[in-house]
Structure formats: C-alpha cells, structure tokens
C-alpha cells in the first residue's frame, strides 16, 4: 500500500514538471471548449481539486466512478453567469441499482443572447437575429468492483450551433477511484472528452463559385459547399489525491485535495482545495486554481448548507465565487436533492 502511495505522488510530480518549461500555449486548438468548464459550486469553490473527492452528483463531470458510492438517488441543477453574458447550466440525475451499479444522465448547456447579423456591406447590422450555443447530453454508468475501488463511464453526445451551422460528435469520459484506507487517502483519475473530431456543416456553408474564372461565358454561379477543418475535442487528464484530516472528530470533517491536470489545449497545472464541514450540515470551502500556470483563474471560495426535508430526503444549496482576474469574477449556484 505504501508503495502505491509513493508511486501516485511521484506520478503527480512528474506530471507537473512540464509546467515550468512550457512557453507555448495550445489554447484555442480544439473545438467544444465548453466541455472543460467546471461543474458544481462545491467543486469550483474547492479550486477544482475534486477528481478524488467526487462524492456528489457533479461526479458525472469530474470522475464518473464517484456515483458508484451512492446509496440513494440524487438530482442536481447548477447555474452560472459565465463570462461576457454567457449562461452555463448543468443538470443531472443518478439512481443506484444495488449490485448492478449506478446509472445517471446529465446535460450541459452553454447559451447566449441572440445577436444581430452583420455583413461587410452592413457592418451596423442587417436586422436579422441569430443564436449560438453548445450542448452535451450524457449517459453515465459506474460500479464498485471492490469495497475500495470503483470505475465509471460517461458517454456524451456533443453539439455546437451557430446561425444555420452545426457540429456534432461523440465523446467518452473514463474515471476510477481508489480508497487506500491509509489515513483516509483517496486516489482518483479521470480522462475526459475522448471522442470524434468536430467540423461545421449546414446551409451557411453553401456558396456559389466560378470553377474556372479563366473561361469566358461559362456559368459563374455553380453551387458549392465550403469544408471546415476537423478539430479535436479538448481531451483532459486529471489525477488527484484527497484525505479527510479530521475524519469526524469534534463532529467535523476537513477534506484536503490536490489535482494535477494535463489538457490537450493548454499547459499543465495543479489545483489545490479544501472543505471544512460542521455537523454534516454547514460547509466552508476554499481553493486555488492553476498553480504554476499563467492563468486568469486563481482564488476561489464558497459555502454549502444541507437541510433535511424528511427522513429519506435532503436538499443542499452550494455557492462558489471564482476570481477570474481581468475578466472579473464568476459565481456559481447549485441545488442538489437526495431522495
């Protein structure tokens, strides 16, 4: 067991080494970037260090193996006023099915207000409005293979739309959780957004062209279609560790967590976070994102409150504040129901 802990920590350190040597960013080299917007106020307030915690409904985003721990059904809705007037919403439901495992469904919506179409000839607007948005719909399954190890899969249909054009594809998330029983240390790993390439298609791609402008008298308006490049989805690999320092002493819990991130469209980074829970009712959280990386994201904090509705039902309200540097701040609100 001790060897496993040493190996895990060594792997995290090795994963973090390139952070100090990278000078070229890969930002903007993938499609469907919204898939890497963090889900859930609790996880965000902990600095995004959540892959090894993953014990609420947002686990379907962070590490789908986490829902294998559920003994009761859970549902969640999360709302975020994202940057530039964009709205980011996430909803999910997970139902345990005994020894068969746990099944969940989830949906992600990135939407924005309608915009007025402009052209070269009418740069002030044509009066025609158009919309844009990004969406993902997932089916999740997780199962505990032993009392300490669980695995989960989340299959997603991903689509992005703008005006009359659309791109669509399929992606898969795979996660594992391992409870070492060594001072409550838990190890989590997750690979997100492994899937098909995306390109735009639709009637906006239709055009008319003169296939040979050197020939006089031919038809200059031949129907044609533009082809866009194929773009990968934003592949993300996370590995992290967490432990409950207090483990219920004094009717309190204190979870400390650290995640190492290796994205395909950005530099590597480390997230750190913690959560203090009193009487399993009130929570205070804080964290710091993108340690060792040049990022506008940084300090985050938040709180949570659990209320018992009846014997078998409870509701949890979570809030998170994330400092986004020159882009101001982000606030997340999440409502979770256990039944």
C-alpha positions in Angstrom: 0.0 0.0 0.0 2.8 2.4 0.9 4.4 1.7 -2.5 1.2 2.6 -4.2 1.0 6.0 -2.4 4.6 6.8 -3.3 4.1 5.9 -6.9 1.0 8.1 -7.1 2.6 11.1 -5.6 5.6 10.6 -7.8 3.4 10.5 -10.9 1.7 13.7 -9.9 5.1 15.4 -9.5 6.3 14.1 -12.9 3.1 15.3 -14.5 3.7 18.8 -13.0 7.4 19.1 -14.2 6.5 20.4 -17.8 4.7 23.3 -16.1 8.0 25.0 -15.5 9.3 24.5 -19.1 6.4 25.2 -21.4 6.4 28.5 -23.2 3.8 27.9 -25.9 0.1 27.7 -25.1 -2.2 25.3 -27.0 -5.3 27.4 -26.2 -7.8 27.6 -29.0 -6.6 24.5 -30.8 -9.7 22.4 -30.1 -13.5 22.6 -30.5 -16.1 22.3 -27.8 -14.1 24.2 -25.2 -17.2 24.4 -23.0 -16.7 20.8 -22.1 -13.9 21.9 -19.7 -16.0 24.5 -17.9 -16.1 23.1 -14.3 -19.4 21.9 -13.0 -20.9 22.3 -9.5 -20.4 25.1 -7.0 -18.9 22.8 -4.4 -16.1 21.6 -6.7 -15.4 25.1 -8.1 -15.1 26.6 -4.6 -12.5 23.9 -3.8 -10.3 25.2 -6.6 -11.3 22.4 -9.0 -9.4 19.8 -6.9 -12.2 17.3 -7.0 -11.3 14.3 -9.0 -10.5 12.2 -6.0 -13.4 13.6 -3.9 -16.2 13.2 -6.5 -18.9 12.2 -4.0 -21.9 14.3 -5.2 -23.9 14.4 -8.4 -21.3 16.5 -10.2 -19.1 13.4 -10.1 -20.5 12.6 -13.6 -18.4 15.5 -14.8 -15.3 15.2 -12.5 -15.0 11.4 -12.1 -17.9 9.2 -13.0 -16.6 6.5 -10.7 -17.8 8.6 -7.8 -21.5 7.9 -8.4 -20.9 4.2 -7.6 -20.8 5.3 -3.9 -24.4 6.5 -3.9 -26.8 4.7 -1.7 -29.7 7.0 -2.6 -30.8 8.8 -5.8 -29.6 12.3 -6.3 -30.5 15.1 -8.7 -28.7 18.4 -9.3 -29.1 21.7 -11.1 -26.2 24.2 -11.4 -26.4 27.7 -12.8 -23.5 30.0 -13.7 -23.4 33.5 -15.2 -20.3 32.9 -17.3 -18.0 35.4 -19.0 -19.4 38.0 -21.4 -23.1 37.5 -20.7 -22.9 33.8 -21.5 -25.0 31.4 -19.4 -23.7 28.0 -18.3 -26.2 25.4 -16.9 -25.7 21.8 -15.8 -28.3 19.2 -14.7 -28.0 15.6 -13.7 -29.8 12.7 -12.1 -28.2 9.4 -10.8 -30.0 6.3 -9.5 -28.3 3.5 -7.6 -29.4 0.0 -8.7 -27.9 -2.2 -6.0 -25.2 -4.6 -7.0 -25.8 -3.7 -10.7 -24.2 -0.3 -10.2 -25.4 3.3 -10.6 -26.9 4.8 -13.7 -27.1 8.6 -14.4 -28.0 11.1 -17.1 -26.7 14.6 -17.4 -27.0 17.6 -19.7 -24.8 20.7 -20.2 -26.0 23.9 -21.8 -23.9 26.9 -22.8 -26.1 29.6 -24.2 -26.0 33.3 -25.0 -28.4 36.1 -26.0 -29.4 36.4 -29.7 -27.1 38.6 -31.7 -27.7 40.7 -34.8 -26.2 39.5 -38.0 -23.7 41.9 -39.7 -22.0 41.8 -43.1 -19.3 43.7 -44.9 -21.9 45.8 -46.7 -23.9 46.3 -43.5 -21.5 46.4 -40.6 -24.1 48.1 -38.3 -26.4 45.1 -38.6 -28.9 43.7 -41.1 -31.8 43.5 -38.6 -31.7 39.7 -38.7 -31.0 37.9 -35.4 -29.2 34.7 -34.9 -28.4 32.4 -32.0 -25.4 30.3 -30.9 -25.0 27.6 -28.2 -23.1 24.5 -27.2 -24.7 21.4 -25.7 -23.8 18.0 -24.3 -26.0 15.1 -23.2 -24.5 12.2 -21.3 -25.4 8.7 -20.1 -23.3 7.6 -17.1 -22.7 4.2 -15.5 -20.5 3.3 -12.5 -19.9 0.3 -10.4 -17.9 -0.6 -7.3 -15.7 -3.5 -8.3 -14.5 -3.9 -4.7 -15.2 -2.1 -1.4 -12.3 0.2 -2.2 -12.2 0.5 -6.0 -14.8 1.8 -8.4 -14.9 2.7 -12.1 -17.2 4.8 -14.2 -18.0 5.7 -17.8 -19.8 8.8 -19.1 -20.8 8.7 -22.9 -21.7 12.1 -24.3 -23.4 13.5 -27.4 -21.8 16.9 -28.1 -23.1 19.6 -30.4 -22.3 23.2 -31.1 -24.5 25.5 -33.2 -24.2 29.0 -34.7 -26.7 30.5 -37.1 -27.6 27.7 -39.5 -24.5 25.6 -39.0 -23.8 22.8 -36.6 -21.0 20.4 -35.5 -21.7 17.2 -33.6 -19.8 14.2 -32.3 -19.5 11.6 -29.5 -17.2 11.6 -26.5 -16.3 9.3 -23.6 -15.2 10.0 -20.1 -13.5 7.3 -18.0 -12.7 7.5 -14.3 -11.5 5.5 -11.4 -11.5 5.9 -7.6 -9.4 4.0 -5.1 -9.7 4.3 -1.3 -6.4 3.3 0.1 -7.6 3.2 3.7 -4.3 4.9 4.6 -5.3 7.8 6.8 -8.4 8.2 4.6 -6.3 8.9 1.5 -8.3 8.5 -1.8 -6.8 8.5 -5.3 -8.8 9.5 -8.3 -8.0 9.6 -12.1 -10.2 10.7 -15.0 -9.9 11.1 -18.7 -12.5 13.4 -20.3 -13.7 14.1 -23.8 -12.0 11.3 -25.7 -14.0 11.4 -28.9 -14.6 12.2 -32.5 -13.5 15.3 -34.3 -15.9 18.2 -34.9 -16.5 20.3 -38.0 -19.2 22.7 -39.0 -21.8 21.8 -41.6 -25.1 23.3 -42.7 -26.6 25.7 -45.2 -24.3 28.5 -44.1 -21.6 26.5 -45.8 -23.3 26.7 -49.2 -21.9 29.1 -51.7 -21.7 29.8 -55.4 -18.4 29.7 -57.3 -16.9 30.0 -60.8 -15.0 26.8 -61.2 -12.7 28.3 -63.9 -12.7 32.1 -64.0 -10.3 32.0 -66.9 -13.0 30.7 -69.2 -15.3 33.4 -70.6 -19.0 32.7 -70.9 -19.3 29.7 -68.5 -21.7 29.7 -65.6 -20.1 31.7 -62.7 -22.7 30.6 -60.2 -22.0 26.9 -59.7 -23.4 25.6 -56.3 -20.6 24.6 -54.0 -20.1 23.8 -50.3 -17.3 25.0 -48.0 -15.5 22.5 -45.9 -14.1 23.5 -42.5 -11.2 21.8 -40.7 -11.7 18.9 -38.3 -11.0 19.9 -34.7 -10.3 17.5 -31.8 -12.3 17.8 -28.6 -10.5 19.2 -25.5 -9.0 16.0 -24.1 -8.3 16.3 -20.3 -6.5 14.0 -18.0 -6.8 14.6 -14.2 -5.2 12.7 -11.3 -5.6 13.7 -7.7 -5.4 12.7 -4.1 -7.6 13.8 -1.1 -7.9 12.9 2.6 -10.2 13.8 5.5 -7.9 15.1 8.1 -10.4 15.3 11.0 -12.5 12.3 9.9 -15.5 13.2 12.1 -13.6 14.3 15.2 -15.4 17.1 17.1 -18.3 16.5 14.8 -16.2 18.0 12.0 -14.6 17.0 8.7 -11.8 18.6 6.9 -11.0 17.4 3.3 -7.8 18.5 1.7 -7.3 17.8 -2.0 -4.8 18.3 -4.8 -5.3 17.6 -8.6 -2.7 17.6 -11.4 -4.2 18.5 -14.8 -2.9 17.6 -18.3 -5.1 19.2 -21.0 -4.7 18.8 -24.7 -5.4 22.5 -25.4 -3.5 24.3 -22.6 -0.5 23.9 -20.3 -0.4 21.6 -17.3 -1.4 22.9 -13.9 -2.2 22.0 -10.4 -5.4 22.7 -8.4 -5.5 22.9 -4.6 -8.6 23.0 -2.3 -10.1 22.2 1.0 -13.5 21.8 2.6 -14.5 22.1 6.3 -17.8 20.5 7.2 -19.5 21.0 10.6 -22.1 18.6 11.8 -22.6 17.3 8.2 -24.7 20.5 7.7 -22.7 23.6 7.1 -19.6 23.7 4.9 -16.9 26.3 4.2 -14.6 25.8 1.2 -11.6 27.5 -0.5 -9.1 26.7 -3.1 -6.6 28.0 -5.7 -6.6 27.0 -9.3 -3.8 26.8 -12.0 -0.9 26.8 -9.6 2.4 27.2 -11.6 0.5 28.2 -14.7 -0.1 31.7 -16.3 -3.9 31.9 -15.9 -6.5 34.5 -15.0 -8.2 31.9 -12.7 -7.0 31.9 -9.2 -8.5 32.1 -5.7 -12.0 30.5 -5.1 -14.1 30.1 -2.1 -17.7 29.2 -1.2 -20.1 27.7 1.3 -22.8 25.0 1.4 -25.9 24.3 3.6 -27.7 21.0 3.9 -31.3 20.8 5.1 -33.2 17.6 6.0 -36.6 17.7 4.3 -37.8 14.4 5.7 -36.4 11.1 6.8 -35.2 10.0 3.4 -34.8 13.3 1.6 -32.5 16.3 1.9 -31.6 19.4 0.0 -28.2 21.1 -0.4 -27.5 24.6 -1.5 -24.0 25.4 -2.6 -22.4 28.7 -3.6 -19.0 29.4 -5.2 -17.0 32.6 -6.1 -14.1 32.4 -8.5 -11.7 35.2 -9.1 -11.1 35.5 -12.9 -8.5 38.3 -13.0 -9.2 40.9 -15.6 -12.3 39.0 -16.6 -13.8 40.0 -13.2 -15.4 37.0 -11.3 -17.6 34.0 -11.7 -20.4 33.0 -9.3 -22.0 29.5 -9.3 -25.1 28.3 -7.6 -26.0 24.7 -7.2 -29.1 22.9 -5.8 -28.9 19.2 -5.0 -31.7 16.9 -3.9 -31.2 13.5 -2.3 -34.2 11.2 -2.2 
